[in-house]
Amino acid sequence: MFQTKITKMLGIEYPIVGGTMMWISTPEFVAAVSNAGGLGILASAMCQTREEFTEAVDRVQELTDKPFAVNINLFPTTRPVDNNDYVDILIEKDVRIVETSGHSAPDDLSARFKEAGMTWIHKCVGVRYALKVENMGADVVTVVGYENGGATGRLDIGTLVLVPQVANAVKVPVIGGGGVSDGRGLIALLALGAQGVIMGTRLLTTQEAPIHDNLKRELLNASELDTMLVMRSIGATHRVWANSAAKRCLELEEQQSKFEDIISVVAGANAKQMYDTGDLDAGIVSCGQGVGMAHDMPTVKELFDRMISQASDIAGSLSGN
């Protein structure tokens, strides 16, 4: 059940995509998502060199024979990156699915994706941007509503409106997200016109998620009220878990502090310290409102199987079966 254009196009069992998460979408976690029947996506931005990126791709291929994707990051970074180097390696390693995300569409890379025969997924924030990348040759577009964790974009549109609007506007399949935490969210997004769902926050509280148990326990105890928006003042709005680092970031923004002072709080290295050591105030963690729906710590496979079972039961009840 729930075979869609996305499952057929990507060669996956379930129409579920694991969202790219910095320092979390490691080779091991990506393989866990793919082996569970979804699509794992490796975060290339974690890799500092060509050699490190090559090793990461090799590691995923060692751990799974299932389809996986690699994310090419188009957001501004403190470390200059030539994404063409990453694309060279994807072609060399015969990686068949690539995801891009960022403030702008990858004009310089899209032709290379098509020439290499890759399936290209682009993550964007609204109808206008989805239409643009469709015209550039994107095979799939991903959109997530305002409830989601991480980058929320500039439009502040909820999932219930955003997904059907984009699905109506484009001809390519749409992956939708924003608050998806269980089978109810899965079937709701399919009903809205998506061909698959993307989820991140719920995956943080799986057994395989590479974050400290201290953080997992805090997230399991969090409610839908325990997130906040930060970095809007610098044009990079993110929804994050409302810990002391996030609150400090917001204070600095309200004080119109220097860009450098804000970045010193939200730097990725701080988040990695939190993930590794369990220091819950070391940095910020992207976290959607769906965190309030996470109450246990299953394996990724247990979570996906449960989602599909629940969605199937709902579909049956709606049809009177």
N, C-alpha and C positions, 0 to 999 in steps of 0.2 A: 504494500500500500504506500501511497505518497510518492510514486514515481512521477517526476515532473520534468520539464525541459532542462532544469538545472542538473538533476541527477543523471539524465541521459547525456547532456553535453559534457559534464565533468567526469562521468564514470564513477559516481559515488553511490553508496547504498541509500543514504538518507539525505533529504534536502536541508542539511545543516552545515553551516560554515563556521569554523572557529575564528573569531575576529583576531586580527593582528594586534599583539600587545607587546610593547617594548620591554625587553628583559624577561618576558614570560613566554613568548612564542619561540622557544628554543627548539632545536632539532628533536629532542626527546618528547616535548609536549606536542609539537606538530605531528609527530608520528602517532602519538596516543590518540589524537583527534581523528586522524585518517584511519587508523586501525579500528576505531570505534564506529566507522561507517560514514563519518562526515568528511569535510575538507579542511585539513590543517594548513595554515599559512605561515611560512617562516618569515621572521622579521629581519630583512637584510640590514636594517639600520644598526643592529647590534654588532655587526662585524666591522672591525677597524681596518682590515686589509683584504686584498684579493685572496690571499692565502687562507685567511680566517673564514671568509665567505665560502670558498671552495670546500673547506673542511666541513662547514655546517651543512652544505647541500649533500656532500658525501654521506654524512652521518644520518640525515633523514632517509636517504636511499638505502642505507644499511638497515634501518629500523622498520621500514615499511615497504611493501610492494604495492601499496594503494596510491591513488592520485593525491598529490599535494600541490600547493602553490607557493610562490615566493612573492612577498610584498616589496615593491620598489617605492621608497619613501620620497615624496616630492615636497614635503614640508621643509622650511628653512632649518638648517642645522648649524651648530657651532663648528662642525668639522666638515670642510669641503669634501664633497663626494662626486665622483664621476659615475653616474649610474650606468653609463655605457659599459664600464668594466664589469658590473654585475650582470648585465644582459649578455655580454660575451660568455660568461661562465654558465649562465642558464642555457644558452645555446649549446655550449660544449657538453654540458651534463644532460642534455635532452630533457630539461624541465618543460613540461607541456602547458602549464597554467601559470600566468603571472597576474598579480594584482597591483594596481597603482592607487595611491591616495596622496592628497596634498592640496595646496591652495590653487593649483592650476593643472590643466591637462598636459600630458607629456607629449607635446608636439614633436620633440626630437627623438622620441623612442617608439611611438606608435607604429611607424613604418617598419621598424626592426621586428617588432612583435609579429606583425602580419607576414613579413618575409620568412620568418622562422616557423610559421605555422602554429604559433602559440594561441591558446585561448586567453583573451585579454579581458580581465575584470577591472572596472574602474569604480572606485568609491567616491561619491560626490554628495552634495547637500541639497539638491533641488532639481526641478524640471529643466530649467535652462541649461544647467551643467550636464545633465544626463543626455539631453538632445545634442549638445556639442560633441561629447565623446562618442555617441552613437554615430554621428556623421564622420568622425575620425576613424571609425572601424572597430570600436569596442564591441566585444561579443556579449558582455553582460554588464549591467550597472548595479551597484549596491548603494542603497540609501538607508540611513538610520534616523529615526525621529529624535526629538528633543530629550527624551527620557534616557538616552544612551549614555554610557560612560565614555570618557575621552573627549575628543574634538566634537563639538556640537555644531560647528559651522556658524553662519551669520544669520540664518533665516528663522530659527526658533520655531520650527514647525513640528508638531507631534506626529508620532508614527501613524495614527489612525487616519490622518489627512495626507501625509507625505507619500506613503507607499501607493495608495490608489491613484494619486495624481500623476506620479511618475510612471506607474504601470500603464495608465491610459495614454501617456504622451509618447512612449517609445515602443519600438517594435521588438527590441531585444529583450531577453528575460531579465527580470528584476529580482535581486536578493534584497530583502527588507529586514530591518532590525530596529532596536530601541526598546528595551524592556523585556525582550524574549527570555524567559526563564524556565518554561515548562511546555508541556504539550498544548496547553491552552493558547499560549502565545504562538506556537507553531501553526496550529490550524487557523488562528485568527489572521496571521499574515498571509497564509495561502488564500484565505477567503477575500483578503483585500487586493489580491492580484499578484502577489509575489510568487515566484517559483521556488523560492528557498528562503531560509532565514539565516541571519548572522547573529552570533551571540558571543559575548565576552565576559561580562560581569559574573554570570552564573558559573562559568568555567573556572573562575578564581577559587571557588570552594569545591573543587574536585580533588581527589587524592593525588593525581599526577601534577597538578599545578605547581610550578617551581617557586613557590613563595613560602615564607616561614609560617609555621603553624600558629604563631601568635596572631598574625594578620588574618589567617583563615578563620580563627575563632572569633575575632572581632567582627569580621564581615558576616559571619553566621548569626551574630547577635544584633546586627544592624537592622534598621527599618528603612522603609522607602523615604523617610524624612532625613536620613543621614548622609545626604550628598549635598554638594554646593557647586556653584559655578565660579571659576577663577580665570584669570588671564584675559578677561574680556577687554580690559583697558589697553592691552598690547596686541589686540586683534587675533588672539589665539584661544578663544573661549573653550574651556574644558570643564566637563562635569567630573568631580572627584569625590572621594570619601572625605567627610568633614572631620578631619583630624586637626591637630594644632598647627601643622605645617600649612594646610590649606587655609585655615583661618588667618594665619600670619600673612600669607600671600594676599588675601583680600584686604587686610589692614594696610599693607604697603600700597596696594592699588588705590585705596580710598585716600591715602596720604599723597598720592601722585608721586610716588617714589621713582627713583631712576630704574630704567629697564634692567640694568645689571643687578640691582638689589632684588628685584622680583625673580629674575632668573636664578639667582643664587639659592632661592628657596625651592624652586620647582625643578631644578636640574635633575636630569635622569640619573646621575650618579647617586643622588640622595635616595631616589626611589629604589635603586638597586641595593643600597645599604639596608633599607627597610626589608626588602624581600629576603636578603641573605641573613641578616642578624636578628630580625624581629623587633627592631627599634621602631615602634609604631608612629613616632613623631619625626623620624629622620627626613621624610620627604612626602610627596603627594602620590596617590594612586588613583588612576582613572577608575571610576566606579559609577554605574548607572543606577537609576531608581529601582531597578529590578532586584537589587541586592536584598531588599526586604522580603523577597520570595524564596530566598535560599535558606533552608533549615537543616540540611544535612550535607555530608561530604562523600558522595558516591564516586566511583570511578567514572571516567568519561563515558565508557561504554554503558555502564549502568544508567547514567543520566540520559544518554541518547535513546537507549531502548525504552526507558520509562516514558520519555517524551512521545515517542512514536506510539506506544501503547495507549497513552492517555489521549492523544490526538485521534487515534482510531476509535476509541470509545465515544468520544464526543461526536465524531462524524456519524457514527452509527445511531447515536441518540437523536441527532438532528434530523436524520432521515427516517426516524421512526422504527429503526431496527433494534 
